[in-house]
Amino acid sequence: MEVIVKRSARRKKTIQARMVGGNMEILAPASISDAALAGHIEKLQTRLEKRVYPKDDLHLQKRADHLNRKYFQGSLTWNCIQYSTNQERRRGSCNCLARTIRISNNLAALPQWVEDYVIVHELAHLLEPNHGKRFKALVRRYPLAERAIGFLMASESLQQRNLREN
């Protein structure tokens, strides 16, 4: 990730880091030396990376196990659940015959409750392979389902608008 430093004469003491467009933006006082700032950047980068990208396939397995127990009484089994880097348009997919679940790695940066909705959605496909009434009833067991759907629709709409503007 690229590090962009923005110095401000108005900023007196604090140094702040945030993610902007996939880059780490550092907001720092104009008076701090490059050497002093370098140590702060290293610490902030480590902290920010853990907060933004703490998720891996083991994380998905633990979330799926938890959600299976909570919303499906632990009745579901699957062979693997893992992040996928080649799902540009789909958020997730479930192969019912092979009992494998793929979750788009783009979801790793979203709030956990949104990713949980997608996991519940894919777990529900293990019982109901289509999107009919029974499937929807299974997904609605997750209390934040409607909210997560709205979040995903809004973020998708925002992405499409940004693509049109660029």
C-alpha positions as CSV (number, residue, x, y, z in Angstrom):
1,M,0.0,0.0,0.0
2,E,1.2,3.5,-0.8
3,V,1.7,5.9,2.0
4,I,0.7,9.5,1.4
5,V,1.8,12.1,4.0
6,K,-0.2,15.3,4.4
7,R,1.3,17.9,6.7
8,S,-0.7,20.7,8.2
9,A,0.5,23.8,10.1
10,R,-2.8,23.8,11.9
11,R,-2.1,20.3,13.3
12,K,0.1,20.7,16.4
13,K,0.6,17.3,18.1
14,T,-1.4,14.4,16.7
15,I,-0.6,12.1,13.9
16,Q,-3.4,10.2,12.3
17,A,-3.6,7.4,9.7
18,R,-6.6,6.4,7.6
19,M,-7.3,4.4,4.4
20,V,-8.2,6.5,1.4
21,G,-8.7,4.7,-1.9
22,G,-6.5,1.8,-1.0
23,N,-3.7,4.1,0.2
24,M,-2.7,4.9,3.7
25,E,-3.0,8.6,4.3
26,I,-1.0,10.1,7.2
27,L,-2.1,13.4,8.6
28,A,0.8,15.0,10.6
29,P,1.9,18.4,11.9
30,A,4.1,20.4,9.6
31,S,6.7,20.8,12.3
32,I,7.6,17.1,12.8
33,S,10.8,15.8,11.2
34,D,10.9,13.1,8.6
35,A,12.9,10.8,10.9
36,A,10.4,11.2,13.8
37,L,7.5,10.7,11.5
38,A,9.0,7.5,10.0
39,G,8.7,5.7,13.4
40,H,5.1,6.8,13.8
41,I,4.2,5.7,10.2
42,E,5.6,2.2,10.8
43,K,3.5,1.7,14.0
44,L,0.4,3.2,12.4
45,Q,0.8,1.1,9.3
46,T,1.0,-2.1,11.3
47,R,-2.1,-1.1,13.4
48,L,-4.1,-0.1,10.3
49,E,-3.3,-3.2,8.4
50,K,-4.4,-5.4,11.3
51,R,-7.7,-3.5,11.5
52,V,-8.4,-3.3,7.8
53,Y,-7.1,-6.8,6.7
54,P,-7.2,-9.1,9.7
55,K,-9.2,-11.7,7.8
56,D,-8.2,-15.0,6.2
57,D,-9.8,-18.3,5.4
58,L,-9.5,-19.4,9.1
59,H,-11.5,-16.3,10.0
60,L,-14.2,-17.4,7.5
61,Q,-14.3,-20.9,9.0
62,K,-14.7,-19.5,12.5
63,R,-17.5,-17.1,11.4
64,A,-19.3,-19.9,9.5
65,D,-19.1,-22.2,12.5
66,H,-20.5,-19.5,14.7
67,L,-23.3,-18.6,12.3
68,N,-24.1,-22.2,11.7
69,R,-24.6,-22.8,15.4
70,K,-26.5,-19.6,16.0
71,Y,-28.9,-19.7,13.0
72,F,-28.9,-23.3,11.8
73,Q,-28.6,-25.2,15.1
74,G,-25.2,-26.5,14.0
75,S,-26.9,-28.8,11.4
76,L,-24.8,-27.7,8.4
77,T,-21.6,-29.3,7.1
78,W,-19.3,-28.1,4.3
79,N,-16.0,-29.2,2.9
80,C,-14.4,-25.7,2.8
81,I,-15.1,-22.0,3.0
82,Q,-12.5,-19.6,1.7
83,Y,-11.9,-16.2,0.2
84,S,-11.9,-16.0,-3.6
85,T,-9.9,-13.3,-5.5
86,N,-11.7,-14.0,-8.8
87,Q,-15.2,-13.0,-7.9
88,E,-15.6,-9.6,-9.4
89,R,-19.4,-9.5,-9.6
90,R,-20.5,-12.1,-7.0
91,R,-20.2,-11.6,-3.3
92,G,-20.2,-15.3,-2.7
93,S,-21.0,-18.7,-4.2
94,C,-22.0,-22.1,-3.0
95,N,-21.4,-25.4,-4.8
96,C,-24.1,-27.6,-3.1
97,L,-22.7,-30.8,-4.5
98,A,-19.1,-30.3,-3.6
99,R,-20.3,-28.4,-0.4
100,T,-17.8,-25.6,-1.0
101,I,-18.4,-21.9,-0.3
102,R,-16.4,-19.1,-1.8
103,I,-16.6,-15.5,-0.4
104,S,-15.3,-12.6,-2.4
105,N,-12.2,-11.2,-0.8
106,N,-13.7,-7.7,-1.4
107,L,-16.0,-8.4,1.5
108,A,-13.0,-8.6,3.9
109,A,-12.9,-4.8,4.1
110,L,-16.6,-4.4,4.8
111,P,-18.2,-4.4,8.3
112,Q,-18.3,-7.9,9.9
113,W,-22.2,-7.9,10.1
114,V,-22.3,-7.4,6.3
115,E,-19.9,-10.3,5.7
116,D,-21.8,-12.4,8.1
117,Y,-25.0,-11.8,6.1
118,V,-23.2,-13.1,2.9
119,I,-21.9,-16.2,4.9
120,V,-25.5,-16.9,6.2
121,H,-26.8,-16.5,2.6
122,E,-24.3,-19.0,1.3
123,L,-24.8,-21.4,4.2
124,A,-28.6,-21.3,3.5
125,H,-27.8,-22.6,-0.1
126,L,-26.5,-25.8,1.5
127,L,-30.1,-26.5,2.5
128,E,-32.0,-24.7,-0.3
129,P,-30.1,-24.3,-3.6
130,N,-32.5,-21.7,-5.1
131,H,-33.7,-18.3,-4.0
132,G,-37.3,-19.3,-3.3
133,K,-39.5,-18.7,-0.2
134,R,-37.8,-21.4,1.9
135,F,-34.4,-20.0,1.1
136,K,-35.5,-16.4,2.0
137,A,-36.9,-17.7,5.3
138,L,-33.6,-19.3,6.2
139,V,-31.7,-16.1,5.4
140,R,-34.1,-14.0,7.4
141,R,-33.0,-15.9,10.5
142,Y,-30.1,-13.5,10.5
143,P,-31.6,-10.3,12.1
144,L,-29.4,-7.9,10.1
145,A,-30.2,-9.4,6.7
146,E,-32.3,-6.5,5.4
147,R,-29.8,-3.9,6.7
148,A,-26.9,-5.8,5.1
149,I,-28.8,-6.0,1.8
150,G,-29.3,-2.3,1.9
151,F,-25.7,-1.7,2.7
152,L,-24.5,-3.8,-0.2
153,M,-27.0,-2.2,-2.6
154,A,-25.9,1.3,-1.6
155,S,-22.2,0.5,-1.8
156,E,-22.7,-1.1,-5.3
157,S,-24.6,1.9,-6.4
158,L,-21.8,4.2,-5.2
159,Q,-19.2,2.1,-7.0
160,Q,-21.2,2.3,-10.3
161,R,-21.5,6.0,-9.9
162,N,-17.7,6.4,-9.3
163,L,-17.0,4.2,-12.4
164,R,-19.2,6.5,-14.5
165,E,-17.5,9.6,-13.2
166,N,-14.0,8.3,-13.9
